[in-house]
Amino acid sequence: MGYSEWRCATGAVGWRAVAEGSELRVAPDGALDLMWFRERLVVAGPDTRSMLFDTRPGETTWGIRLDPGVAHALLGLPVEELTDRRVELAELTHPPRVPGHAFDEDAAGALEQVLVALWATSDPDRAALRHAASVDRAARAGLPVAASAELHEMSPRSLQRLCRRVFGYGPKTLMEIHRFQRALRLVRGGTSLSTAAAMAGYFDQAHFARECRRLTGQAPSDLAVA
């Protein structure tokens, strides 16, 4: 798959994926995306496992990765309702009116217009977004659930409810997915499997391999060249 990403004017991360074969496997990454796919606006929910999609060689998908808490704020629903799902935006909210030709001329720009319009309509609570971002940073740092709950002055049960509402799954799963992605980036950057496992926070290489198979159905070595 040909893949590139950039920082949008809004500060969000935009991306473009061009299929090279008839199948596309997407590994869980702890995020939600707003996408332009086959001439439709689609919300990609948070994944708990790798998702396999039929594609056509050369088919292009455009996307914007939503920051922590943004999907919940823009759509007004618990993100756990979107876990492991791809849903048309029109099924979730009234999509902003953007001329169809805008996507033909500049899909990345048109998609960002949609995000800006959704933001203006929903007017997200900035304090809630900062709180979600802090919880996400704690998960990326590998903080245990109890420690993250204490850091955010919440009970573990309250943290669990918050995470399911804004991330689509609990804090332990969020931490595990971020740890997996950190190890995967290291491996794809040329780091050995054993070193990547240690740097990402796994007990050992076998631990990394087990988590990789659980999340993706593949061995780390199979994903190293993806």
C-alpha positions as CSV (number, residue, x, y, z in Angstrom):
1,M,0.0,0.0,0.0
2,G,1.3,3.5,-0.9
3,Y,0.7,5.6,2.2
4,S,1.5,9.2,3.1
5,E,0.4,11.6,5.8
6,W,0.7,15.3,6.6
7,R,-0.4,17.9,9.2
8,C,-3.6,19.7,8.2
9,A,-4.3,23.4,8.7
10,T,-6.6,22.4,11.6
11,G,-3.7,20.6,13.2
12,A,-5.2,17.1,12.6
13,V,-3.2,14.5,10.7
14,G,-4.4,13.9,7.1
15,W,-3.5,10.8,5.2
16,R,-3.8,9.2,1.7
17,A,-3.7,5.4,1.1
18,V,-3.4,3.9,-2.4
19,A,-4.1,0.2,-2.7
20,E,-1.6,-1.9,-4.4
21,G,-3.4,-5.2,-4.4
22,S,-6.9,-6.7,-4.0
23,E,-6.8,-6.8,-0.2
24,L,-6.0,-4.2,2.4
25,R,-5.2,-5.2,6.0
26,V,-5.5,-2.4,8.6
27,A,-4.0,-3.0,12.0
28,P,-5.6,-1.4,15.2
29,D,-4.0,2.0,16.0
30,G,-6.1,3.4,18.8
31,A,-7.7,6.1,16.6
32,L,-10.8,7.0,14.6
33,D,-10.8,8.5,11.2
34,L,-13.0,10.5,8.9
35,M,-12.6,9.2,5.4
36,W,-13.5,9.8,1.8
37,F,-13.8,6.3,0.4
38,R,-15.5,5.3,-2.9
39,E,-17.2,8.7,-3.1
40,R,-18.7,8.4,0.4
41,L,-17.9,10.1,3.7
42,V,-17.2,7.3,6.2
43,V,-16.3,7.2,9.9
44,A,-13.8,4.4,10.7
45,G,-14.3,3.3,14.2
46,P,-11.6,2.1,16.6
47,D,-10.4,-1.4,15.9
48,T,-9.7,-4.1,18.4
49,R,-8.2,-6.4,15.7
50,S,-6.9,-6.2,12.1
51,M,-9.6,-5.5,9.6
52,L,-9.4,-6.9,6.0
53,F,-11.0,-5.0,3.1
54,D,-11.4,-5.8,-0.5
55,T,-9.7,-3.2,-2.7
56,R,-8.9,-2.4,-6.3
57,P,-5.3,-1.8,-7.3
58,G,-4.8,2.0,-7.5
59,E,-7.9,2.8,-5.4
60,T,-7.3,5.8,-3.2
61,T,-8.7,6.5,0.2
62,W,-8.3,9.9,1.9
63,G,-8.6,10.4,5.6
64,I,-8.2,12.6,8.6
65,R,-7.2,11.0,11.9
66,L,-9.3,12.4,14.7
67,D,-7.6,13.5,17.9
68,P,-8.6,11.8,21.2
69,G,-12.2,12.7,22.2
70,V,-13.0,14.5,18.9
71,A,-15.2,11.8,17.4
72,H,-17.4,11.6,20.5
73,A,-17.7,15.4,20.6
74,L,-18.5,15.8,16.9
75,L,-20.9,12.8,16.6
76,G,-22.5,13.0,20.1
77,L,-22.5,9.2,20.6
78,P,-20.5,6.8,22.7
79,V,-17.6,5.7,20.5
80,E,-18.0,2.1,21.6
81,E,-21.0,2.0,19.2
82,L,-18.5,2.3,16.4
83,T,-15.9,-0.2,17.6
84,D,-14.7,-2.5,14.7
85,R,-17.1,-0.8,12.3
86,R,-17.1,1.5,9.3
87,V,-20.2,3.6,9.1
88,E,-21.3,6.3,6.6
89,L,-21.3,9.7,8.2
90,A,-24.9,10.3,7.1
91,E,-26.0,7.5,9.3
92,L,-24.5,9.2,12.4
93,T,-25.2,12.9,11.8
94,H,-26.2,15.4,9.2
95,P,-23.1,15.8,7.0
96,P,-22.1,19.3,6.0
97,R,-22.9,20.3,2.4
98,V,-19.7,20.1,0.4
99,P,-20.0,20.1,-3.4
100,G,-19.2,16.7,-4.9
101,H,-16.7,18.2,-7.4
102,A,-14.7,19.5,-4.4
103,F,-13.6,16.0,-3.6
104,D,-12.7,15.4,-7.3
105,E,-10.5,18.5,-7.3
106,D,-9.0,18.4,-3.8
107,A,-10.2,15.5,-1.7
108,A,-7.9,16.3,1.2
109,G,-9.1,19.9,1.3
110,A,-12.8,19.0,1.0
111,L,-12.4,16.4,3.8
112,E,-10.9,19.1,6.0
113,Q,-13.9,21.4,5.2
114,V,-16.2,18.7,6.5
115,L,-14.2,18.4,9.7
116,V,-14.3,22.2,10.2
117,A,-18.0,22.3,9.6
118,L,-18.7,19.5,12.0
119,W,-16.6,21.3,14.6
120,A,-18.4,24.5,14.2
121,T,-21.8,22.8,14.6
122,S,-20.9,20.7,17.6
123,D,-18.6,23.3,19.4
124,P,-16.6,20.7,21.4
125,D,-15.8,21.2,25.1
126,R,-12.1,22.0,25.0
127,A,-11.6,20.9,28.6
128,A,-13.1,17.5,27.8
129,L,-10.8,17.2,24.8
130,R,-7.7,18.1,26.9
131,H,-8.8,15.4,29.4
132,A,-9.2,12.8,26.7
133,A,-5.8,13.7,25.3
134,S,-4.2,13.3,28.7
135,V,-5.7,9.9,29.2
136,D,-4.4,8.9,25.7
137,R,-0.9,10.1,26.6
138,A,-1.0,8.0,29.8
139,A,-1.9,5.0,27.7
140,R,0.9,5.7,25.2
141,A,3.3,5.9,28.1
142,G,2.2,2.5,29.3
143,L,0.7,3.7,32.6
144,P,-1.3,1.0,34.4
145,V,-5.0,1.5,34.7
146,A,-4.9,2.2,38.4
147,A,-2.1,4.7,38.0
148,S,-3.8,6.5,35.1
149,A,-7.0,6.7,37.2
150,E,-5.2,8.2,40.1
151,L,-3.4,10.7,37.8
152,H,-6.7,11.9,36.4
153,E,-8.4,11.9,39.9
154,M,-10.9,9.2,38.9
155,S,-11.8,5.8,40.1
156,P,-10.7,2.9,37.8
157,R,-14.4,2.2,37.0
158,S,-14.9,5.8,36.0
159,L,-11.8,5.7,33.8
160,Q,-13.2,2.5,32.2
161,R,-16.5,4.2,31.4
162,L,-14.7,7.3,30.0
163,C,-12.5,5.3,27.8
164,R,-15.3,3.3,26.3
165,R,-17.2,6.5,25.6
166,V,-14.4,8.4,23.9
167,F,-12.0,5.7,22.7
168,G,-14.3,2.8,22.1
169,Y,-12.7,0.4,24.5
170,G,-11.1,0.3,28.0
171,P,-7.9,1.9,29.1
172,K,-6.0,-1.5,29.2
173,T,-6.9,-2.2,25.5
174,L,-5.9,1.3,24.5
175,M,-2.6,0.9,26.2
176,E,-2.0,-2.4,24.6
177,I,-2.8,-1.1,21.1
178,H,-0.4,1.9,21.5
179,R,2.3,-0.4,22.8
180,F,1.8,-2.7,19.7
181,Q,2.0,0.3,17.4
182,R,5.1,1.6,19.0
183,A,6.9,-1.8,18.6
184,L,5.6,-2.0,15.0
185,R,7.0,1.4,14.1
186,L,10.4,0.4,15.6
187,V,10.5,-2.9,13.6
188,R,9.5,-1.2,10.4
189,G,12.3,1.3,11.0
190,G,14.9,-1.5,11.1
191,T,15.0,-2.3,14.8
192,S,15.3,-6.0,15.6
193,L,12.3,-7.8,17.0
194,S,13.8,-8.4,20.4
195,T,15.0,-4.8,20.8
196,A,11.7,-3.3,19.6
197,A,9.8,-5.5,22.1
198,A,12.0,-4.3,24.9
199,M,11.8,-0.6,23.9
200,A,8.0,-0.8,23.5
201,G,7.6,-2.2,27.0
202,Y,7.0,-5.9,26.4
203,F,8.4,-8.5,28.8
204,D,10.2,-10.1,25.9
205,Q,10.0,-10.9,22.2
206,A,7.6,-13.8,22.8
207,H,5.2,-11.5,24.6
208,F,5.3,-9.1,21.6
209,A,4.7,-12.0,19.2
210,R,1.7,-13.2,21.2
211,E,0.1,-9.7,21.3
212,C,0.8,-9.2,17.6
213,R,-1.0,-12.5,16.8
214,R,-3.9,-11.6,19.0
215,L,-4.3,-8.1,17.5
216,T,-3.6,-8.9,13.9
217,G,-3.5,-12.7,13.4
218,Q,0.0,-12.4,12.0
219,A,3.6,-12.7,13.4
220,P,5.7,-9.5,13.9
221,S,8.0,-10.6,11.1
222,D,5.1,-10.7,8.6
223,L,4.2,-7.1,9.5
224,A,7.7,-5.8,9.4
225,V,7.6,-5.3,5.6
226,A,4.0,-4.1,5.4
